[in-house]
Structures are given as C-alpha cells and as structure tokens.
Amino acid sequence: MLKKKIKLLVLDDERDICEYVKALFRKKGFTVFSALSGNEAIRKIKKIKPDIALLDIYLKKGLDGLEALKKIREISPLCRCVMVTWDNAASKIEEAKAMGAVSYLVKPLTITELLRVVYRAVSGIRKRGK
Amino acid sequence: MANPLPEEQEIYERIKKENIIIHPLIWELINHHIRNELHMINLIIGSTVLDGEILSEEDAGKVLKHSKAIQEFLDELFKATDKE
C-alpha cells in the first residue's frame, strides 16, 4: 500500500480499459480518475492535479494523447506522464519522450509491466518530495 | 502460442530473403485492432489472476467479446485484401 495516496488519471477512449485500470490501481491504494477523451482529461487535470497520467495516443475525438501530453506539461509540469498505445514506431516513441513522457508502453502489456512502470513513476515522485 | 507450421522457420527465412513486406496501412490496422483487443484481454485476465480470483461470468463474456472482435477484424482484412 502507498504511504500518501497517489492520484492517477487514465485517458483511454475504451471505457472497459478505463474501468479495469481504475479497479487495479484503486486496489493498490491509488486515487484514480479516468477520461474518455483528451479534452475531458485536460479538464480533470486542471481540477485534480494528478501525480501520474496514463495516456493513450489515438483517441476517437478531440485532442489526441500527444496533444494532451503537451497541455498537461503546461498545466501540471510535475505530473509524470506514461504513454500507453499500440503504436510501436520509433519516431512516435522519440516524439513522446521529447515532449516529456517518462515512459512509453506498447499494447498489449501485462498487468505486471503496467504496475512496474507506475511504481517506478511513484518512486520518482517520492524522491522528488524528499 | 499455436503450434508452429511444419515449415514455419523456412517461411520466415523466405520472407527475410525475398524481402516480402506488409503494406504500412495493413500494419496500422493490425497493430491497432489486435494490440488493443489483446491489451483488453490481458487487463481482464491479469486482474483476476493477480487477485487470485476466479474469472466471473461477466469478465469471461468480455474476453469472448474481444476475442470475437479479433476474429471479425481478421475476416474484414481478409475480405479487403483477397483479390482472387
């Protein structure tokens, strides 16, 4: 369990993905929010100021995940953004990292991988807080 | 993983040797559909296994839905690319 509740936001246009990720991290002691579009994510980030954001890149409408990443970096620069997408193109990975994403995960991934990357981000937050 | 075809290794060698490629548009479709559906299945099954629980009927239904979506995508792709 976590010492202080970490706030995590998941952005994915697949409702089921949001629900399962929310359930997974709630059980681990996180406070979790979800957004089905980039625009919804930005609205919630302004209000919630999450510590970590899991961002899908390709979304059905509105801002895509990379555009959302750019805005999140402006609104909440301390938020650690992890991209989660099917696109394994090296150029896309470089672009996301250059924009400030701390990790880039290619779907499909296991729960263990997802947890490992998020806990690494948590560890970064804890170190920063010391 | 399904059992390999009797000459699967030779097929891979031939693909490399003859530089047989898949059009990027087809790769995009494959990556988008298959990777997303598998991701969903991983989340459903993975959460259940992690908690040491038994897969509920609702979750089993969702796995079947995503498996069916893969099948439908492959059928659609086959229809779009089969020129015979």
Backbone of each chain as ProteinMPNN parsed JSONL, in Angstrom:
{"seq_chain_A": "MLKKKIKLLVLDDERDICEYVKALFRKKGFTVFSALSGNEAIRKIKKIKPDIALLDIYLKKGLDGLEALKKIREISPLCRCVMVTWDNAASKIEEAKAMGAVSYLVKPLTITELLRVVYRAVSGIRKRGK", "coords_chain_A": {"N_chain_A": [[0.831, -1.213, 0.0], [0.331, 2.354, -0.477], [2.076, 5.156, 1.003], [1.263, 7.923, 0.985], [-1.699, 8.862, -0.629], [-1.533, 8.406, -4.02], [-2.403, 10.275, -6.849], [-3.885, 9.229, -9.765], [-4.453, 9.464, -13.234], [-6.269, 8.028, -15.863], [-6.315, 8.006, -19.32], [-8.227, 6.956, -21.873], [-10.033, 5.978, -24.742], [-11.518, 3.723, -24.666], [-13.95, 2.485, -22.746], [-13.974, 0.171, -21.117], [-11.244, -0.347, -20.701], [-10.498, 1.864, -19.15], [-12.071, 1.324, -16.887], [-11.041, -1.155, -15.896], [-8.364, -0.488, -15.389], [-8.722, 1.494, -13.514], [-9.911, 0.007, -11.425], [-7.818, -1.758, -10.841], [-5.714, -0.063, -9.876], [-6.975, 1.25, -7.776], [-7.273, -0.775, -5.944], [-4.67, -0.968, -5.221], [-4.263, 1.18, -3.679], [-4.281, 3.707, -4.805], [-5.664, 6.919, -5.769], [-7.926, 7.116, -8.231], [-8.742, 8.44, -11.427], [-10.639, 8.804, -14.446], [-10.653, 9.425, -18.012], [-12.376, 9.76, -21.056], [-11.729, 11.119, -23.287], [-9.322, 13.394, -24.77], [-9.892, 16.053, -24.229], [-11.571, 15.872, -22.016], [-9.747, 14.807, -20.234], [-7.945, 16.942, -19.901], [-9.585, 18.852, -18.676], [-10.075, 17.525, -16.251], [-7.504, 17.264, -15.248], [-6.727, 19.877, -14.72], [-8.328, 20.387, -12.529], [-7.884, 18.258, -10.7], [-5.127, 17.796, -10.542], [-3.283, 15.447, -11.002], [-0.772, 13.003, -9.936], [0.28, 11.152, -11.595], [-0.204, 10.303, -15.032], [-1.782, 8.16, -17.281], [-1.636, 7.812, -20.616], [-3.417, 7.202, -23.517], [-2.652, 7.246, -27.01], [-4.012, 7.377, -29.538], [-7.112, 8.595, -30.079], [-10.681, 8.664, -30.356], [-12.006, 11.165, -30.709], [-11.525, 14.777, -30.564], [-8.715, 16.122, -28.74], [-5.621, 14.373, -29.304], [-3.582, 11.828, -27.661], [-0.934, 12.771, -27.567], [-1.2, 15.5, -27.955], [-2.639, 16.035, -25.703], [-0.706, 15.366, -23.822], [1.142, 17.433, -24.251], [-0.339, 19.663, -23.362], [-0.788, 18.928, -20.709], [1.788, 19.019, -19.686], [2.132, 21.735, -19.657], [0.11, 22.66, -17.939], [0.366, 21.113, -15.61], [3.219, 20.58, -14.708], [4.613, 18.814, -13.033], [3.366, 16.418, -13.145], [3.684, 13.029, -13.886], [3.882, 11.583, -16.943], [2.783, 8.747, -18.678], [2.868, 7.077, -21.657], [0.553, 4.973, -23.3], [0.075, 2.834, -25.771], [-0.796, 1.361, -29.0], [0.997, 1.895, -30.945], [4.091, 1.241, -32.123], [6.094, 2.631, -33.368], [9.356, 3.895, -33.777], [9.782, 6.621, -34.16], [7.524, 7.795, -33.05], [7.795, 7.099, -30.39], [10.129, 8.483, -29.723], [9.215, 11.092, -30.162], [7.229, 11.361, -28.174], [8.771, 11.056, -25.859], [10.492, 13.206, -26.123], [8.682, 15.177, -25.692], [8.248, 14.995, -23.069], [7.221, 12.688, -21.853], [7.495, 10.147, -19.384], [7.625, 7.444, -19.682], [7.009, 4.949, -22.226], [4.698, 2.801, -23.252], [3.944, -0.134, -25.05], [1.013, -1.5, -26.256], [-0.043, -4.92, -26.56], [0.157, -5.034, -22.997], [1.352, -6.554, -19.984], [-0.245, -6.826, -16.78], [1.666, -6.812, -14.811], [3.826, -5.45, -16.024], [2.641, -2.944, -16.368], [2.14, -2.198, -13.706], [4.776, -2.141, -12.756], [5.937, 0.001, -14.183], [4.346, 2.141, -13.354], [4.832, 2.125, -10.588], [7.508, 2.765, -10.664], [7.33, 5.37, -11.508], [6.033, 6.402, -9.293], [8.023, 6.102, -7.412], [9.844, 7.978, -8.364], [8.408, 10.278, -7.824], [8.326, 10.234, -5.047], [11.071, 10.492, -4.456], [11.509, 13.02, -5.432], [10.018, 14.445, -3.643], [11.497, 14.419, -1.339]], "CA_chain_A": [[0.0, 0.0, 0.0], [1.106, 3.58, -0.588], [2.056, 5.989, 2.219], [0.318, 9.008, 0.697], [-2.449, 8.434, -1.818], [-1.082, 8.995, -5.278], [-3.535, 10.485, -7.761], [-3.561, 8.742, -11.116], [-5.519, 9.648, -14.218], [-6.114, 7.2, -17.059], [-7.005, 8.522, -20.512], [-8.386, 5.959, -22.944], [-11.407, 6.089, -25.246], [-12.196, 2.446, -24.411], [-14.477, 2.551, -21.374], [-13.557, -1.015, -20.357], [-9.838, -0.179, -20.289], [-10.526, 2.809, -18.016], [-12.652, 0.679, -15.702], [-10.122, -2.168, -15.344], [-7.176, 0.194, -14.85], [-9.175, 2.149, -12.282], [-10.086, -1.025, -10.384], [-6.49, -2.28, -10.496], [-4.928, 0.871, -9.056], [-7.701, 1.534, -6.52], [-6.92, -1.867, -5.022], [-3.285, -0.745, -4.778], [-4.24, 2.347, -2.798], [-4.233, 4.981, -5.541], [-6.931, 7.584, -6.069], [-7.89, 7.03, -9.696], [-9.745, 9.144, -12.231], [-10.484, 8.414, -15.854], [-11.196, 10.327, -19.026], [-12.563, 9.044, -22.324], [-11.221, 11.953, -24.386], [-8.244, 14.295, -24.393], [-10.471, 17.277, -23.665], [-12.034, 15.532, -20.657], [-8.53, 14.636, -19.42], [-7.404, 18.273, -19.576], [-10.494, 19.454, -17.671], [-9.873, 16.861, -14.954], [-6.135, 17.519, -14.768], [-6.732, 21.235, -14.147], [-9.029, 20.328, -11.251], [-7.366, 17.22, -9.789], [-3.648, 17.813, -10.491], [-2.802, 14.091, -10.682], [0.679, 12.783, -9.856], [0.639, 10.308, -12.743], [-1.254, 10.171, -16.05], [-1.565, 7.112, -18.292], [-2.288, 8.415, -21.777], [-3.496, 6.532, -24.819], [-2.35, 8.275, -28.018], [-5.036, 7.507, -30.585], [-8.437, 8.729, -29.475], [-11.703, 8.838, -31.4], [-12.358, 12.569, -30.985], [-10.847, 15.822, -29.788], [-7.247, 16.068, -28.65], [-5.061, 13.024, -29.181], [-2.791, 11.674, -26.443], [0.273, 13.604, -27.593], [-1.655, 16.879, -27.724], [-2.985, 16.082, -24.274], [0.581, 15.376, -23.106], [1.7, 18.787, -24.349], [-1.119, 20.559, -22.485], [-0.563, 18.52, -19.308], [3.117, 19.512, -19.305], [1.987, 23.171, -19.383], [-0.798, 22.866, -16.793], [0.798, 20.405, -14.409], [4.529, 20.067, -15.129], [5.149, 17.755, -12.168], [2.642, 15.166, -13.42], [4.509, 12.087, -14.67], [3.009, 11.046, -17.994], [3.183, 7.468, -19.282], [2.069, 6.821, -22.842], [0.17, 3.566, -23.449], [-0.503, 2.837, -27.112], [-0.435, 0.234, -29.87], [1.947, 2.353, -31.963], [5.47, 0.963, -31.685], [7.045, 3.314, -34.26], [10.431, 4.552, -33.027], [9.618, 8.078, -34.25], [6.466, 8.185, -32.106], [8.368, 6.954, -29.042], [11.047, 9.624, -29.55], [8.407, 12.315, -30.075], [6.588, 11.404, -26.85], [9.793, 11.268, -24.821], [10.969, 14.585, -26.272], [7.637, 16.058, -25.156], [8.246, 14.897, -21.602], [6.671, 11.435, -21.295], [8.545, 9.441, -18.633], [7.693, 6.085, -20.227], [6.186, 4.709, -23.407], [4.378, 1.377, -23.225], [3.241, -0.581, -26.256], [-0.011, -2.518, -26.035], [-0.614, -5.288, -25.273], [1.149, -5.207, -21.945], [0.812, -7.317, -18.857], [-0.527, -6.048, -15.564], [2.946, -6.674, -14.104], [4.573, -4.351, -16.669], [1.944, -1.685, -16.072], [2.402, -1.88, -12.297], [6.201, -1.831, -12.609], [6.197, 1.359, -14.703], [3.67, 3.122, -12.499], [5.569, 2.189, -9.312], [8.755, 3.495, -10.924], [6.945, 6.79, -11.516], [5.751, 6.747, -7.891], [9.329, 6.206, -6.764], [10.375, 9.275, -8.808], [7.66, 11.325, -7.117], [8.779, 10.183, -3.65], [12.43, 11.048, -4.399], [11.372, 14.456, -5.662], [9.41, 15.027, -2.453], [12.419, 14.41, -0.187]], "C_chain_A": [[0.869, 1.269, 0.0], [0.98, 4.418, 0.684], [1.031, 7.113, 2.024], [-0.412, 8.597, -0.58], [-1.957, 9.178, -3.052], [-2.306, 9.126, -6.189], [-3.119, 10.117, -9.184], [-4.76, 8.993, -12.034], [-5.249, 8.742, -15.416], [-6.962, 7.791, -18.185], [-7.033, 7.429, -21.566], [-9.834, 6.053, -23.421], [-12.175, 4.769, -25.151], [-12.638, 2.439, -22.945], [-13.993, 1.376, -20.52], [-12.114, -0.883, -19.858], [-9.782, 0.747, -19.075], [-11.007, 2.101, -16.751], [-11.689, -0.33, -15.068], [-8.872, -1.521, -14.737], [-7.542, 0.895, -13.535], [-9.273, 1.136, -11.146], [-8.728, -1.539, -9.904], [-5.762, -1.344, -9.531], [-5.651, 1.292, -7.772], [-7.352, 0.476, -5.486], [-5.513, -1.672, -4.468], [-3.163, 0.535, -3.952], [-4.15, 3.694, -3.497], [-5.635, 5.614, -5.551], [-6.948, 7.711, -7.589], [-9.068, 7.745, -10.352], [-9.587, 8.674, -13.673], [-11.1, 9.463, -16.762], [-11.269, 9.553, -20.336], [-12.108, 9.864, -23.536], [-10.122, 12.869, -23.847], [-8.779, 15.55, -23.705], [-10.952, 17.051, -22.224], [-10.825, 15.404, -19.722], [-7.987, 15.996, -18.986], [-8.256, 18.957, -18.506], [-10.214, 18.864, -16.29], [-8.492, 17.161, -14.379], [-6.04, 18.902, -14.124], [-7.296, 21.206, -12.73], [-8.308, 19.429, -10.232], [-5.867, 17.328, -9.525], [-3.097, 16.432, -10.126], [-1.275, 14.018, -10.64], [1.157, 12.036, -11.099], [-0.53, 10.291, -13.732], [-0.853, 9.07, -17.026], [-2.344, 7.556, -19.521], [-2.239, 7.534, -23.014], [-3.215, 7.619, -25.868], [-3.504, 8.478, -28.995], [-6.428, 7.474, -29.964], [-9.444, 9.087, -30.556], [-11.977, 10.311, -31.724], [-11.554, 13.533, -30.117], [-9.333, 15.686, -29.824], [-6.778, 14.627, -28.669], [-4.144, 12.999, -27.947], [-1.547, 12.551, -26.405], [-0.076, 15.084, -27.375], [-2.016, 17.065, -26.25], [-1.708, 16.151, -23.442], [1.171, 16.792, -23.081], [0.994, 19.754, -23.385], [-0.874, 20.224, -21.014], [0.777, 19.057, -18.821], [3.071, 21.015, -18.985], [1.202, 23.412, -18.088], [-0.219, 22.326, -15.491], [2.168, 19.75, -14.673], [5.106, 18.942, -14.264], [4.462, 16.401, -12.401], [3.508, 14.267, -14.312], [3.609, 11.366, -15.669], [3.603, 9.791, -18.629], [2.282, 7.234, -20.488], [1.786, 5.317, -22.941], [-0.563, 3.451, -24.785], [-0.099, 1.588, -27.899], [0.702, 0.607, -30.821], [3.392, 2.179, -31.48], [6.519, 1.626, -32.586], [8.079, 4.085, -33.432], [10.258, 6.07, -33.023], [8.582, 8.576, -33.236], [6.991, 8.127, -30.674], [9.281, 8.15, -28.745], [10.274, 10.923, -29.344], [7.805, 12.465, -28.67], [7.621, 11.691, -25.76], [10.332, 12.694, -24.879], [9.959, 15.576, -25.685], [7.496, 15.92, -23.649], [7.625, 13.651, -21.005], [7.792, 10.691, -20.566], [8.694, 8.002, -19.127], [6.746, 5.959, -21.417], [5.939, 3.203, -23.463], [3.577, 0.999, -24.459], [2.275, -1.702, -25.888], [0.261, -3.718, -26.937], [0.48, -5.396, -24.222], [0.503, -5.953, -20.792], [0.567, -6.369, -17.691], [0.79, -5.793, -14.827], [3.766, -5.526, -14.696], [3.965, -2.995, -16.302], [2.233, -1.253, -14.628], [3.855, -1.432, -12.11], [6.487, -0.386, -13.036], [5.546, 2.422, -13.816], [4.394, 3.236, -11.148], [6.916, 2.911, -9.483], [8.474, 5.008, -10.921], [6.676, 7.267, -10.088], [7.069, 6.972, -7.154], [9.99, 7.551, -7.121], [9.716, 10.423, -8.054], [8.151, 11.402, -5.659], [10.181, 10.824, -3.511], [12.382, 12.571, -4.519], [10.874, 15.162, -4.398], [10.345, 15.133, -1.272], [13.221, 15.697, -0.088]], "O_chain_A": [[2.019, 1.234, 0.437], [-0.052, 4.408, 1.356], [0.071, 7.24, 2.784], [0.194, 8.048, -1.5], [-1.969, 10.408, -3.111], [-3.129, 8.215, -6.286], [-2.137, 10.63, -9.72], [-5.912, 8.766, -11.662], [-4.128, 8.696, -15.924], [-8.156, 8.041, -18.024], [-5.992, 7.026, -22.086], [-10.752, 6.192, -22.613], [-13.349, 4.705, -25.514], [-11.814, 2.393, -22.031], [-13.644, 1.551, -19.353], [-11.805, -1.263, -18.729], [-9.102, 0.452, -18.092], [-10.423, 2.26, -15.679], [-11.536, -0.359, -13.847], [-8.385, -1.959, -13.695], [-6.771, 0.887, -12.576], [-8.78, 1.376, -10.044], [-8.516, -1.731, -8.707], [-5.257, -1.779, -8.496], [-5.004, 1.652, -6.789], [-7.159, 0.779, -4.308], [-5.197, -2.15, -3.378], [-2.058, 0.921, -3.571], [-3.961, 4.719, -2.842], [-6.643, 4.933, -5.367], [-6.07, 8.351, -8.166], [-10.21, 7.666, -9.901], [-8.52, 8.203, -14.067], [-11.937, 10.267, -16.352], [-10.362, 8.797, -20.684], [-12.1, 9.37, -24.663], [-10.006, 13.088, -22.642], [-8.201, 16.042, -22.735], [-10.775, 17.896, -21.346], [-10.871, 15.835, -18.57], [-7.612, 16.174, -17.827], [-7.736, 19.557, -17.565], [-10.126, 19.584, -15.296], [-8.334, 17.296, -13.166], [-5.361, 19.079, -13.113], [-6.809, 21.906, -11.843], [-8.147, 19.791, -9.067], [-5.39, 16.999, -8.438], [-2.508, 16.265, -9.058], [-0.581, 14.851, -11.224], [2.267, 12.246, -11.587], [-1.694, 10.269, -13.331], [0.269, 9.051, -17.532], [-3.57, 7.666, -19.478], [-1.166, 7.17, -23.496], [-3.51, 8.791, -25.632], [-3.922, 9.607, -29.25], [-6.858, 6.466, -29.403], [-9.104, 9.731, -31.549], [-12.16, 10.663, -32.889], [-10.987, 13.158, -29.09], [-8.752, 15.204, -30.797], [-7.444, 13.748, -28.122], [-3.957, 14.016, -27.28], [-1.148, 13.021, -25.34], [0.651, 15.816, -26.705], [-1.737, 18.099, -25.643], [-1.634, 16.905, -22.472], [1.63, 17.277, -22.047], [1.634, 20.546, -22.693], [-0.766, 21.118, -20.175], [0.894, 19.5, -17.679], [3.847, 21.512, -18.169], [1.574, 24.244, -17.26], [-0.29, 22.958, -14.437], [2.264, 18.534, -14.839], [5.985, 18.204, -14.709], [4.925, 15.37, -11.913], [3.999, 14.697, -15.356], [2.694, 10.636, -15.288], [4.758, 9.772, -19.055], [1.06, 7.197, -20.35], [2.668, 4.494, -22.697], [-1.694, 3.917, -24.915], [0.816, 0.86, -27.513], [1.305, -0.272, -31.437], [3.849, 2.864, -30.565], [7.687, 1.238, -32.575], [7.73, 4.827, -32.514], [10.543, 6.733, -32.026], [8.744, 9.642, -32.642], [6.678, 8.986, -29.85], [9.218, 8.747, -27.67], [10.612, 11.741, -28.489], [7.861, 13.534, -28.063], [7.367, 12.478, -24.848], [10.597, 13.317, -23.851], [10.324, 16.664, -25.24], [6.717, 16.64, -23.024], [7.506, 13.547, -19.784], [8.912, 10.611, -21.069], [9.766, 7.409, -19.005], [5.818, 6.75, -21.587], [6.864, 2.424, -23.695], [2.656, 1.709, -24.865], [2.659, -2.71, -25.294], [0.779, -3.515, -28.035], [1.601, -5.804, -24.525], [-0.719, -5.979, -20.645], [1.104, -5.263, -17.636], [1.01, -4.709, -14.287], [4.335, -4.722, -13.958], [4.671, -2.041, -15.975], [2.533, -0.088, -14.368], [4.129, -0.467, -11.397], [7.186, 0.351, -12.341], [6.132, 3.474, -13.563], [4.547, 4.34, -10.626], [7.396, 3.577, -8.566], [9.26, 5.805, -10.41], [7.038, 8.383, -9.716], [7.206, 7.913, -6.374], [10.619, 8.18, -6.27], [10.366, 11.405, -7.692], [8.36, 12.487, -5.117], [10.438, 11.588, -2.581], [13.093, 13.3, -3.828], [11.243, 16.302, -4.113], [10.054, 15.841, -0.308], [14.038, 15.847, 0.821]]}, "seq_chain_B": "MANPLPEEQEIYERIKKENIIIHPLIWELINHHIRNELHMINLIIGSTVLDGEILSEEDAGKVLKHSKAIQEFLDELFKATDKE", "coords_chain_B": {"N_chain_B": [[1.038, -19.95, -27.511], [0.192, -20.912, -30.816], [0.75, -24.175, -32.249], [3.7, -24.368, -34.227], [3.746, -24.076, -37.832], [4.583, -26.831, -40.023], [6.756, -26.033, -41.655], [7.529, -23.582, -40.697], [9.78, -22.047, -39.874], [11.272, -21.974, -42.2], [9.574, -20.463, -43.722], [9.739, -17.955, -42.484], [12.422, -17.41, -43.037], [12.298, -17.248, -45.809], [10.654, -15.019, -46.118], [12.353, -13.035, -45.122], [14.572, -13.286, -46.851], [13.474, -12.845, -49.417], [12.54, -10.381, -49.075], [9.826, -9.841, -48.424], [7.142, -7.819, -47.79], [4.69, -6.204, -45.642], [2.105, -3.999, -46.411], [2.281, -0.65, -45.064], [-0.225, 0.438, -44.302], [-1.77, -1.775, -43.786], [-0.344, -2.883, -41.692], [-0.827, -0.895, -39.826], [-3.55, -1.197, -39.332], [-3.562, -3.83, -38.325], [-1.928, -3.575, -36.047], [-3.385, -1.652, -34.555], [-5.97, -2.896, -34.13], [-5.48, -5.626, -33.239], [-3.549, -5.335, -31.173], [-4.889, -3.603, -29.377], [-7.163, -5.144, -28.669], [-5.965, -7.423, -27.523], [-4.699, -6.219, -25.413], [-6.833, -5.462, -23.836], [-7.86, -7.987, -23.169], [-5.692, -8.962, -21.693], [-5.774, -7.196, -19.508], [-8.21, -7.886, -18.303], [-7.966, -10.672, -17.694], [-5.508, -10.613, -16.374], [-5.98, -8.989, -14.089], [-7.689, -10.637, -12.677], [-6.129, -12.923, -12.201], [-4.057, -11.792, -10.728], [-5.324, -11.126, -8.362], [-5.924, -13.592, -7.466], [-8.392, -14.62, -8.013], [-11.462, -16.135, -9.267], [-12.421, -16.175, -12.649], [-15.082, -14.114, -13.417], [-18.468, -14.568, -14.659], [-19.264, -12.404, -16.121], [-16.817, -11.163, -16.793], [-15.675, -13.231, -18.276], [-17.38, -13.226, -20.435], [-16.687, -10.774, -21.516], [-14.07, -11.258, -22.341], [-14.557, -13.095, -24.359], [-15.939, -11.43, -26.086], [-13.922, -9.663, -26.916], [-12.198, -11.438, -28.123], [-13.791, -12.288, -30.211], [-13.941, -9.916, -31.579], [-11.37, -9.73, -32.615], [-11.403, -11.841, -34.381], [-13.41, -10.957, -36.155], [-12.194, -8.688, -37.169], [-9.993, -9.829, -38.521], [-11.359, -11.287, -40.47], [-12.518, -9.2, -41.902], [-10.272, -7.883, -42.831], [-9.204, -9.867, -44.415], [-11.197, -10.06, -46.369], [-10.926, -7.546, -47.551], [-8.406, -7.699, -48.661], [-8.215, -9.958, -50.194], [-7.898, -10.898, -53.403], [-8.656, -12.817, -55.142]], "CA_chain_B": [[1.289, -19.813, -28.953], [-0.261, -22.077, -31.582], [1.858, -24.994, -32.746], [4.203, -23.799, -35.488], [3.512, -24.846, -39.057], [5.722, -27.734, -40.229], [7.917, -25.364, -42.267], [7.399, -22.17, -40.328], [11.082, -21.384, -39.866], [11.628, -21.736, -43.604], [8.726, -19.357, -44.21], [10.359, -16.709, -42.001], [13.666, -17.223, -43.8], [11.92, -16.825, -47.154], [10.163, -13.631, -46.001], [13.532, -12.152, -44.981], [15.406, -13.384, -48.051], [12.799, -12.26, -50.585], [12.097, -9.037, -48.692], [8.359, -9.773, -48.532], [6.695, -6.874, -46.751], [3.265, -5.913, -45.499], [1.892, -2.559, -46.62], [2.14, 0.048, -43.773], [-1.635, 0.626, -43.922], [-2.239, -3.042, -43.21], [0.304, -2.958, -40.376], [-1.504, 0.041, -38.922], [-4.807, -1.835, -38.923], [-3.248, -4.994, -37.477], [-1.45, -3.09, -34.752], [-4.471, -1.004, -33.815], [-7.02, -3.813, -33.682], [-5.006, -6.794, -32.467], [-2.889, -4.916, -29.924], [-5.883, -3.09, -28.429], [-8.012, -6.237, -28.155], [-5.14, -8.244, -26.632], [-4.462, -5.42, -24.206], [-8.056, -5.574, -23.032], [-7.914, -9.357, -22.623], [-4.65, -9.012, -20.651], [-6.242, -6.481, -18.313], [-9.292, -8.648, -17.654], [-7.427, -11.915, -17.116], [-4.414, -10.265, -15.463], [-6.53, -8.515, -12.81], [-8.258, -11.796, -11.986], [-5.015, -13.772, -11.748], [-3.322, -11.042, -9.698], [-6.072, -11.191, -7.107], [-6.184, -14.998, -7.135], [-9.841, -14.845, -8.072], [-11.975, -16.931, -10.392], [-12.985, -15.27, -13.663], [-16.545, -14.044, -13.307], [-19.175, -14.814, -15.917], [-19.26, -11.126, -16.847], [-15.488, -10.97, -17.371], [-15.49, -14.253, -19.321], [-18.141, -12.719, -21.586], [-15.914, -9.681, -22.118], [-12.931, -11.873, -23.045], [-15.097, -13.653, -25.607], [-16.283, -10.289, -26.956], [-12.688, -9.142, -27.512], [-11.683, -12.485, -28.997], [-14.654, -12.224, -31.4], [-13.569, -8.69, -32.313], [-10.148, -10.052, -33.374], [-11.849, -12.696, -35.491], [-14.137, -10.125, -37.128], [-11.215, -7.823, -37.839], [-9.223, -10.644, -39.473], [-12.266, -11.59, -41.593], [-12.67, -7.959, -42.664], [-8.987, -7.646, -43.508], [-9.097, -10.884, -45.466], [-12.121, -9.655, -47.445], [-10.393, -6.349, -48.213], [-7.126, -7.939, -49.333], [-8.295, -11.147, -51.031], [-8.258, -10.456, -54.765], [-8.956, -13.979, -56.02]], "C_chain_B": [[0.807, -21.08, -29.662], [0.956, -22.892, -32.03], [2.37, -24.414, -34.059], [3.833, -24.691, -36.682], [4.737, -25.735, -39.295], [6.962, -27.032, -40.793], [7.956, -23.877, -41.9], [8.74, -21.413, -40.375], [11.531, -21.037, -41.288], [10.821, -20.563, -44.179], [9.328, -18.011, -43.766], [11.632, -16.389, -42.793], [13.357, -16.676, -45.187], [11.435, -15.369, -47.147], [11.352, -12.669, -45.95], [14.317, -12.087, -46.288], [14.784, -12.665, -49.242], [12.23, -10.868, -50.288], [10.583, -8.855, -48.873], [7.857, -8.866, -47.407], [5.175, -6.715, -46.748], [3.116, -4.402, -45.651], [1.686, -1.86, -45.261], [0.69, 0.263, -43.325], [-2.195, -0.629, -43.261], [-1.627, -3.228, -41.82], [-0.421, -2.077, -39.369], [-2.796, -0.586, -38.404], [-4.545, -3.0, -37.964], [-2.846, -4.519, -36.078], [-2.584, -2.501, -33.925], [-5.452, -2.041, -33.256], [-6.481, -4.917, -32.774], [-4.402, -6.354, -31.139], [-3.902, -4.386, -28.897], [-6.725, -4.209, -27.826], [-7.218, -7.116, -27.185], [-4.882, -7.521, -25.309], [-5.652, -5.556, -23.251], [-8.155, -6.954, -22.385], [-6.89, -9.506, -21.492], [-5.118, -8.336, -19.364], [-7.286, -7.294, -17.557], [-8.716, -9.872, -16.946], [-6.374, -11.585, -16.057], [-4.917, -9.81, -14.104], [-7.038, -9.695, -11.995], [-7.148, -12.661, -11.398], [-4.276, -13.095, -10.586], [-4.011, -11.149, -8.343], [-6.366, -12.624, -6.675], [-7.664, -15.328, -7.155], [-10.208, -15.751, -9.246], [-12.636, -15.956, -11.361], [-14.516, -15.284, -13.564], [-17.17, -14.293, -14.681], [-19.137, -13.544, -16.78], [-17.906, -10.904, -17.541], [-15.206, -11.982, -18.482], [-16.194, -13.803, -20.602], [-17.37, -11.623, -22.301], [-14.714, -10.226, -22.898], [-13.415, -12.427, -24.389], [-15.429, -12.542, -26.605], [-15.019, -9.769, -27.669], [-12.053, -10.168, -28.456], [-12.47, -12.476, -30.32], [-14.293, -11.003, -32.252], [-12.306, -8.938, -33.146], [-10.531, -10.859, -34.615], [-12.536, -11.868, -36.571], [-13.184, -9.206, -37.888], [-10.44, -8.621, -38.893], [-10.072, -11.002, -40.694], [-12.387, -10.376, -42.516], [-11.405, -7.679, -43.488], [-8.812, -8.629, -44.667], [-9.97, -10.499, -46.662], [-11.541, -8.49, -48.247], [-9.142, -6.652, -49.025], [-7.16, -9.134, -50.274], [-8.778, -10.76, -52.422], [-8.588, -11.621, -55.694], [-10.443, -14.109, -56.275]], "O_chain_B": [[0.997, -22.188, -29.16], [2.055, -22.355, -32.17], [1.578, -24.011, -34.912], [3.637, -25.898, -36.54], [5.824, -25.417, -38.812], [8.088, -27.391, -40.45], [8.366, -23.035, -42.698], [8.809, -20.283, -40.857], [12.085, -19.968, -41.544], [11.311, -19.787, -45.0], [9.417, -17.065, -44.549], [11.876, -15.241, -43.164], [14.036, -15.778, -45.685], [11.757, -14.591, -48.044], [11.371, -11.641, -46.627], [14.678, -11.014, -46.77], [15.471, -11.965, -49.985], [11.544, -10.264, -51.112], [10.127, -7.844, -49.407], [8.116, -9.113, -46.229], [4.486, -7.046, -47.713], [3.896, -3.628, -45.095], [0.999, -2.401, -44.394], [0.4, 0.271, -42.128], [-2.979, -0.56, -42.314], [-2.299, -3.674, -40.89], [-0.606, -2.456, -38.212], [-3.103, -0.523, -37.213], [-5.209, -3.141, -36.937], [-3.36, -5.001, -35.069], [-2.728, -2.81, -32.743], [-5.73, -2.058, -32.057], [-6.979, -5.113, -31.665], [-4.707, -6.932, -30.096], [-3.796, -4.674, -27.705], [-6.973, -4.225, -26.621], [-7.738, -7.51, -26.141], [-4.851, -8.131, -24.241], [-5.495, -5.736, -22.044], [-8.489, -7.076, -21.207], [-7.185, -10.104, -20.457], [-4.885, -8.844, -18.267], [-7.253, -7.381, -16.329], [-8.948, -10.082, -15.755], [-6.344, -12.191, -14.986], [-4.358, -10.19, -13.076], [-6.845, -9.754, -10.781], [-7.219, -13.078, -10.243], [-3.919, -13.738, -9.599], [-3.354, -11.249, -7.307], [-6.987, -12.846, -5.635], [-8.135, -16.194, -6.418], [-9.377, -16.079, -10.092], [-13.327, -15.026, -10.945], [-15.147, -16.34, -13.622], [-16.5, -14.238, -15.712], [-18.997, -13.609, -18.002], [-17.848, -10.513, -18.706], [-14.587, -11.654, -19.494], [-15.675, -13.976, -21.705], [-17.386, -11.539, -23.529], [-14.381, -9.726, -23.972], [-12.765, -12.247, -25.419], [-15.229, -12.694, -27.81], [-15.046, -9.475, -28.864], [-11.447, -9.804, -29.464], [-11.897, -12.633, -31.398], [-14.335, -11.052, -33.481], [-12.184, -8.417, -34.255], [-10.063, -10.605, -35.725], [-12.277, -12.053, -37.76], [-13.343, -8.976, -39.087], [-10.251, -8.155, -40.017], [-9.571, -11.019, -41.819], [-12.364, -10.502, -43.74], [-11.463, -7.298, -44.657], [-8.338, -8.269, -45.745], [-9.544, -10.596, -47.814], [-11.653, -8.455, -49.472], [-8.843, -5.937, -49.981], [-6.24, -9.316, -51.071], [-9.924, -10.345, -52.6], [-8.778, -11.428, -56.895], [-10.87, -15.02, -56.984]]}, "name": "protein", "num_of_chains": 2, "seq": "MLKKKIKLLVLDDERDICEYVKALFRKKGFTVFSALSGNEAIRKIKKIKPDIALLDIYLKKGLDGLEALKKIREISPLCRCVMVTWDNAASKIEEAKAMGAVSYLVKPLTITELLRVVYRAVSGIRKRGKMANPLPEEQEIYERIKKENIIIHPLIWELINHHIRNELHMINLIIGSTVLDGEILSEEDAGKVLKHSKAIQEFLDELFKATDKE"}
